Amino acid sequence: MARASVVARSRYAQVLMGETTRWYEDESVNRIGHILVIVDPLAAGRQAAVDKAAIFARCLNASVELLICDIASARYDHSVTPHPHAEPPSNTHLLDLLETLAVPLRAQGTEVALRIIYGKSLPESLVDYFPDSKADLVIKDTHHHSFARRTFLRNTDWHVSRACTVPLLLTKAKPWSPVPVIMAAVDPNHANPHVAALDRKILSTAATLTGQLKGDLHVIHTFVPTSFAGVIAAGGRGMTADYSDALTAENSFRYSQIERFVHAYGVAQGHLHVEMGTAEVCLSRLVATSCADVVVIGASAHGRWHRMIVGTTATILESLPCDILIDRLADETDSRCAT
């Protein structure tokens, strides 16, 4: 099936830029021709990952692959332990489930393939299958994981987010708004060129997704003030008027950086958020106040947002009520998980 190439056209960008309207597209999102959906064999009824794949498939004229990993350990990737006497689903039951989920997709004209794979480990089986799928986007429902699972790095989402070489959408049960709010989390002040390139890709991906879904694009940047380090070094005795002036100056400087960074994408001024504080706290607060539907972050060993996914602060992201789209540069994969 030919891959679609859809140019992102956000509503507000056209209004703000008027006669000089320019459109930008991200190849990794625009050229999505095949979507892999990881289906939960234990979930009853509709699944958010399938519903959101249907939206993408309709916008991009993409095909969809519904995948079930038939493995006993998959039954324990949930916060609630199954009934001890529950029998694993039979292949007939799994095929029936896939066929049922495929009905609305096929009704909208989407080409659908059904797959069942087998293995001893759910995350390892999924990671091993990714190259065979040739997917351009992977979508998976995400569940709450216990503190122990996060601490000992055992949950499937963590492994998949490290090894997936294409954009990964971790979905919650909450449906998207009629005009979805897409939020890009960036750190343009970072001196590392790798992180800077990833930030550009995050913003491009978020802008393209906004155009495809006819949504609203927001951008968030958080920082811990440099003057705060001086206050800490002074034992907290430096909370003076000079300190207040320094905070105001740094906040203005950061905001001007973000304005330059997003200028080409026509982001509305009220949708730029520069927050003083830790990334975890600020992002959680802003997602709630802006009713964000999808947060786009980068997977990189160098950046703060990636550490929120795979580090000790994963608790914050698990508490977010919105979906998370994890993107990465084309040449970066965590080989420790992929091997």
RODO-2510 file (C-alpha; in nm, 4 decimals, decimal comma):
residues 339
     n   res          X          Y          Z
     1     m     0,0000     0,0000     0,0000
     2     a     0,1445     0,3374    -0,0980
     3     r     0,2487     0,5529     0,1926
     4     a     0,0544     0,8710     0,2375
     5     s     0,2258     1,2080     0,2575
     6     v    -0,0012     1,4526     0,4318
     7     v     0,1095     1,8098     0,4958
     8     a     0,0344     1,9421     0,8450
     9     r    -0,2054     2,2350     0,8321
    10     s    -0,2874     2,3712     1,1756
    11     r    -0,5857     2,6077     1,1967
    12     y    -0,4162     2,8776     1,3997
    13     a    -0,0933     2,8780     1,1960
    14     q    -0,2843     2,9806     0,8855
    15     v    -0,4549     3,2671     1,0680
    16     l    -0,1387     3,4006     1,2313
    17     m     0,0827     3,3874     0,9234
    18     g    -0,1747     3,5234     0,6779
    19     e    -0,0385     3,5829     0,3281
    20     t     0,2950     3,4204     0,4151
    21     t     0,1491     3,0950     0,5376
    22     r     0,4062     2,8167     0,5352
    23     w     0,3462     2,4484     0,6050
    24     y     0,5924     2,2137     0,7660
    25     e     0,5887     1,8388     0,7720
    26     d     0,7700     1,5707     0,9628
    27     e     0,8598     1,2707     0,7517
    28     s     0,8310     1,0217     1,0393
    29     v     0,4669     1,1172     1,0985
    30     n     0,3582     1,2178     0,7488
    31     r     0,4799     0,8998     0,5856
    32     i     0,2937     0,6625     0,8126
    33     g     0,1662     0,3905     0,5855
    34     h     0,1414     0,1018     0,8322
    35     i     0,0273     0,1155     1,1950
    36     l     0,0949    -0,1661     1,4401
    37     v    -0,1564    -0,1920     1,7257
    38     i    -0,0683    -0,4079     2,0247
    39     v    -0,3990    -0,5565     2,1345
    40     d    -0,4711    -0,6521     2,4947
    41     p    -0,6111    -1,0079     2,4864
    42     l    -0,7740    -0,9660     2,8267
    43     a    -0,9541    -0,6369     2,7710
    44     a    -1,3282    -0,6502     2,7185
    45     g    -1,5006    -0,4334     2,4616
    46     r    -1,3405    -0,1544     2,2625
    47     q    -0,9743    -0,0705     2,3075
    48     a    -0,8397     0,2833     2,3009
    49     a    -0,5356     0,1845     2,0961
    50     v    -0,7567     0,0459     1,8198
    51     d    -0,9909     0,3453     1,8251
    52     k    -0,7011     0,5896     1,7913
    53     a    -0,5369     0,3788     1,5218
    54     a    -0,8632     0,4089     1,3283
    55     i    -0,8370     0,7883     1,3438
    56     f    -0,4801     0,7842     1,2143
    57     a    -0,5644     0,5316     0,9427
    58     r    -0,8529     0,7454     0,8224
    59     c    -0,6402     1,0637     0,8157
    60     l    -0,3386     0,9036     0,6488
    61     n    -0,4961     0,6286     0,4383
    62     a    -0,2703     0,3881     0,6284
    63     s    -0,3070     0,0149     0,6827
    64     v    -0,3426    -0,1317     1,0319
    65     e    -0,2002    -0,4482     1,1831
    66     l    -0,3720    -0,5825     1,4946
    67     l    -0,1291    -0,7896     1,7001
    68     i    -0,1790    -1,0185     1,9980
    69     c     0,1153    -1,1738     2,1780
    70     d    -0,0092    -1,5097     2,3062
    71     i     0,1990    -1,5571     2,6156
    72     a     0,1151    -1,6463     2,9732
    73     s     0,3157    -1,3566     3,1175
    74     a     0,1041    -1,1124     2,9186
    75     r    -0,1774    -1,1873     3,1603
    76     y     0,0272    -1,0299     3,4400
    77     d     0,1117    -0,6970     3,2786
    78     h    -0,1838    -0,5358     3,4573
    79     s    -0,2275    -0,3768     3,7951
    80     v    -0,5013    -0,6293     3,8781
    81     t    -0,4012    -0,9937     3,8958
    82     p    -0,6350    -1,2217     3,6941
    83     h    -0,8455    -1,4808     3,8708
    84     p    -0,6109    -1,7646     3,9771
    85     h    -0,8291    -2,0230     3,8011
    86     a    -0,8663    -1,8248     3,4778
    87     e    -0,7605    -2,0155     3,1694
    88     p    -0,5514    -1,8411     2,9033
    89     p    -0,7560    -1,7494     2,5957
    90     s    -0,7598    -2,0066     2,3167
    91     n    -0,6372    -1,9184     1,9688
    92     t    -0,9954    -1,9302     1,8434
    93     h    -1,0973    -1,6771     2,1052
    94     l    -0,8018    -1,4529     2,0163
    95     l    -0,8813    -1,4632     1,6463
    96     d    -1,2447    -1,3828     1,7209
    97     l    -1,1297    -1,0868     1,9302
    98     l    -0,9110    -0,9559     1,6501
    99     e    -1,1874    -1,0017     1,3948
   100     t    -1,4286    -0,8084     1,6154
   101     l    -1,1855    -0,5221     1,6622
   102     a    -1,1189    -0,5143     1,2878
   103     v    -1,4858    -0,4640     1,1927
   104     p    -1,5038    -0,0810     1,2377
   105     l    -1,1641    -0,0394     1,0739
   106     r    -1,2688    -0,2319     0,7657
   107     a    -1,6014    -0,0485     0,7606
   108     q    -1,4144     0,2799     0,7086
   109     g    -1,2146     0,1265     0,4238
   110     t    -0,8929     0,0545     0,6158
   111     e    -0,6827    -0,2448     0,5142
   112     v    -0,6400    -0,4637     0,8241
   113     a    -0,4042    -0,7545     0,8952
   114     l    -0,4425    -0,9848     1,1959
   115     r    -0,1439    -1,1419     1,3713
   116     i    -0,0836    -1,3690     1,6702
   117     i     0,2730    -1,4264     1,7859
   118     y     0,4154    -1,6495     2,0568
   119     g     0,7025    -1,6180     2,3016
   120     k     0,8271    -1,6590     2,6563
   121     s     0,8442    -1,2897     2,7415
   122     l     0,5901    -1,0263     2,6382
   123     p     0,8328    -0,7317     2,5974
   124     e     1,1013    -0,9415     2,4284
   125     s     0,8496    -1,0980     2,1917
   126     l     0,7127    -0,7580     2,0929
   127     v     1,0571    -0,6061     2,0428
   128     d     1,1669    -0,9042     1,8330
   129     y     0,8587    -0,8697     1,6140
   130     f     0,8867    -0,4958     1,5408
   131     p     1,1285    -0,5310     1,2441
   132     d     0,9043    -0,7943     1,0816
   133     s     0,6015    -0,5680     1,1085
   134     k     0,7563    -0,2802     0,9084
   135     a     0,5338    -0,0480     1,1105
   136     d     0,5770     0,3292     1,0881
   137     l     0,3840     0,3852     1,4128
   138     v     0,3227     0,1574     1,7115
   139     i     0,0188     0,2106     1,9349
   140     k    -0,0302     0,0415     2,2699
   141     d    -0,2735     0,0846     2,5559
   142     t    -0,0894     0,1689     2,8746
   143     h    -0,1859     0,0565     3,2230
   144     h    -0,0842     0,1659     3,5700
   145     h     0,2154    -0,0280     3,6991
   146     s     0,3019    -0,0904     4,0591
   147     f     0,5980     0,0792     4,2241
   148     a     0,7822    -0,2528     4,2299
   149     r     0,7411    -0,3011     3,8560
   150     r     0,8689     0,0502     3,7846
   151     t     1,1581     0,0113     4,0270
   152     f     1,2791    -0,3183     3,8849
   153     l     1,2096    -0,2146     3,5243
   154     r     0,9810    -0,5062     3,4484
   155     n     0,6824    -0,3452     3,2767
   156     t     0,6305    -0,3834     2,9059
   157     d     0,5867    -0,0125     2,8315
   158     w     0,9334     0,0630     2,9644
   159     h     1,1013    -0,1988     2,7455
   160     v     0,9021    -0,1108     2,4354
   161     s     0,9716     0,2626     2,4738
   162     r     1,3453     0,1954     2,4822
   163     a     1,3577    -0,0390     2,1840
   164     c     1,0944     0,0967     1,9456
   165     t     1,2654     0,2712     1,6525
   166     v     0,9471     0,4389     1,5247
   167     p     0,7063     0,6747     1,7054
   168     l     0,5291     0,4972     1,9915
   169     l     0,1887     0,6138     2,1137
   170     l     0,0996     0,4963     2,4635
   171     t    -0,2739     0,5476     2,4963
   172     k    -0,5054     0,5919     2,7906
   173     a    -0,8755     0,5077     2,7902
   174     k    -0,9683     0,8776     2,7674
   175     p    -1,0923     0,9649     2,4146
   176     w    -0,9487     1,2647     2,2338
   177     s    -1,1363     1,5938     2,2339
   178     p    -1,3103     1,7054     1,9118
   179     v    -1,0237     1,9554     1,8758
   180     p    -0,7329     1,7639     2,0324
   181     v    -0,4709     1,9531     2,2316
   182     i    -0,1225     1,8367     2,1334
   183     m     0,1625     1,9402     2,3633
   184     a     0,5318     1,9303     2,2674
   185     a     0,7775     1,9095     2,5591
   186     v     1,1089     2,0661     2,4548
   187     d     1,4339     2,1935     2,6041
   188     p     1,5828     2,4284     2,3393
   189     n     1,8390     2,5735     2,5802
   190     h     2,0285     2,2438     2,5873
   191     a     2,3890     2,2709     2,4664
   192     n     2,4037     1,9095     2,3436
   193     p     2,3514     1,9118     1,9629
   194     h     2,1897     1,5680     1,9774
   195     v     1,9247     1,6924     2,2179
   196     a     1,8765     2,0065     2,0092
   197     a     1,8094     1,7936     1,7007
   198     l     1,5655     1,5807     1,8976
   199     d     1,3815     1,8926     2,0160
   200     r     1,3352     2,0025     1,6560
   201     k     1,1984     1,6618     1,5710
   202     i     0,9610     1,6666     1,8693
   203     l     0,8215     2,0021     1,7620
   204     s     0,7915     1,8954     1,3990
   205     t     0,6166     1,5738     1,4980
   206     a     0,3760     1,7581     1,7293
   207     a     0,2968     2,0200     1,4622
   208     t     0,2334     1,7526     1,2008
   209     l     0,0119     1,5543     1,4377
   210     t    -0,1791     1,8734     1,5172
   211     g    -0,2442     1,9319     1,1488
   212     q    -0,3570     1,5762     1,0874
   213     l    -0,5983     1,5804     1,3803
   214     k    -0,7047     1,9426     1,3221
   215     g    -0,6064     2,0215     1,6776
   216     d    -0,4316     2,2915     1,8813
   217     l    -0,0569     2,2880     1,9380
   218     h     0,0964     2,3831     2,2729
   219     v     0,4672     2,3925     2,3605
   220     i     0,6089     2,3592     2,7107
   221     h     0,9598     2,4329     2,8337
   222     t     1,0552     2,4078     3,1997
   223     f     1,3685     2,5213     3,3761
   224     v     1,5247     2,5452     3,7184
   225     p     1,6594     2,9031     3,7483
   226     t     2,0376     2,9340     3,7507
   227     s     2,0099     3,1935     4,0279
   228     f     1,8423     2,9300     4,2441
   229     a     2,1713     2,7400     4,2622
   230     g     2,3329     3,0469     4,4166
   231     v     2,0584     3,0696     4,6746
   232     i     2,1060     2,7062     4,7708
   233     a     2,4814     2,7541     4,7932
   234     a     2,4213     3,0483     5,0260
   235     g     2,2076     2,8351     5,2525
   236     g     1,8823     2,9970     5,1417
   237     r     1,9899     3,3414     5,2610
   238     g     1,9882     3,5004     4,9165
   239     m     1,6122     3,5543     4,8653
   240     t     1,6518     3,9237     4,7914
   241     a     1,5176     4,1756     4,5425
   242     d     1,8201     4,0999     4,3244
   243     y     1,7185     3,7351     4,3205
   244     s     1,3657     3,8295     4,2160
   245     d     1,5013     4,0471     3,9351
   246     a     1,7250     3,7635     3,8202
   247     l     1,4272     3,5268     3,8055
   248     t     1,2270     3,7733     3,5968
   249     a     1,5173     3,8287     3,3585
   250     e     1,5817     3,4579     3,3104
   251     n     1,2144     3,3845     3,2563
   252     s     1,1987     3,6553     2,9877
   253     f     1,5120     3,5184     2,8227
   254     r     1,3747     3,1631     2,8178
   255     y     1,0453     3,2823     2,6750
   256     s     1,2215     3,4683     2,3946
   257     q     1,4152     3,1495     2,3165
   258     i     1,0935     2,9503     2,2867
   259     e     0,9351     3,2183     2,0683
   260     r     1,2247     3,1976     1,8225
   261     f     1,2258     2,8190     1,8364
   262     v     0,8564     2,7795     1,7446
   263     h     0,8190     3,0854     1,5194
   264     a     0,8124     2,8885     1,1943
   265     y     0,5229     2,6757     1,3185
   266     g     0,2859     2,9635     1,3945
   267     v     0,2155     2,8587     1,7527
   268     a    -0,0299     3,0946     1,9211
   269     q     0,1335     3,3075     2,1908
   270     g    -0,1060     3,1829     2,4552
   271     h     0,0002     2,8265     2,3762
   272     l     0,3649     2,8826     2,4716
   273     h     0,4353     2,7769     2,8287
   274     v     0,7628     2,8571     3,0032
   275     e     0,7504     2,7283     3,3582
   276     m     0,9971     2,7568     3,6455
   277     g     1,0274     2,4261     3,8249
   278     t     1,0995     2,0606     3,7632
   279     a     0,9848     1,9073     3,4363
   280     e     0,7776     1,6467     3,6162
   281     v     0,5726     1,8865     3,8295
   282     c     0,5254     2,1526     3,5623
   283     l     0,4200     1,9066     3,2943
   284     s     0,1670     1,7373     3,5201
   285     r     0,0131     2,0709     3,6156
   286     l    -0,0016     2,2051     3,2609
   287     v    -0,1497     1,8857     3,1162
   288     a    -0,4329     1,9204     3,3663
   289     t    -0,4982     2,2917     3,3121
   290     s    -0,4778     2,2778     2,9310
   291     c    -0,6733     1,9497     2,9009
   292     a    -0,3971     1,8052     2,6807
   293     d    -0,4852     1,4961     2,4801
   294     v    -0,1352     1,3970     2,3642
   295     v     0,2077     1,4932     2,4986
   296     v     0,4959     1,4487     2,2534
   297     i     0,8316     1,3806     2,4157
   298     g     1,1655     1,2475     2,2979
   299     a     1,3381     0,9206     2,3779
   300     s     1,7031     1,0059     2,4359
   301     a     1,9593     0,9048     2,6894
   302     h     2,0663     1,2700     2,7000
   303     g     1,7443     1,4546     2,7788
   304     r     1,5239     1,5073     3,0842
   305     w     1,1989     1,4013     2,9191
   306     h     1,3382     1,0563     2,8388
   307     r     1,4420     1,0076     3,1994
   308     m     1,0808     1,0736     3,2934
   309     i     0,9836     0,7666     3,0896
   310     v     1,2508     0,5185     3,1929
   311     g     1,3852     0,6620     3,5173
   312     t     1,2650     0,6976     3,8711
   313     t     1,0213     0,9749     3,7750
   314     a     0,8097     0,7400     3,5601
   315     t     0,5437     0,7705     3,8308
   316     i     0,4612     1,1212     3,7047
   317     l     0,3978     1,0117     3,3480
   318     e     0,1887     0,7188     3,4644
   319     s    -0,0316     0,9651     3,6497
   320     l    -0,0926     1,1804     3,3416
   321     p    -0,4482     1,1421     3,2116
   322     c    -0,3418     1,1935     2,8495
   323     d    -0,1670     0,9901     2,5802
   324     i     0,2095     1,0028     2,5341
   325     l     0,3775     0,9971     2,1932
   326     i     0,7441     0,9020     2,2258
   327     d     0,9637     0,9966     1,9319
   328     r     1,3354     0,9590     1,8707
   329     l     1,5970     1,0433     1,6136
   330     a     1,6185     0,7861     1,3359
   331     d     1,9685     0,6706     1,4300
   332     e     1,9065     0,6217     1,8018
   333     t     1,7911     0,3020     1,9650
   334     d     1,8729     0,1635     2,3059
   335     s     2,0810    -0,1372     2,2029
   336     r     2,0747    -0,2766     2,5538
   337     c     1,7065    -0,3496     2,5143
   338     a     1,7058    -0,4255     2,1443
   339     t     1,9598    -0,7034     2,1632
***
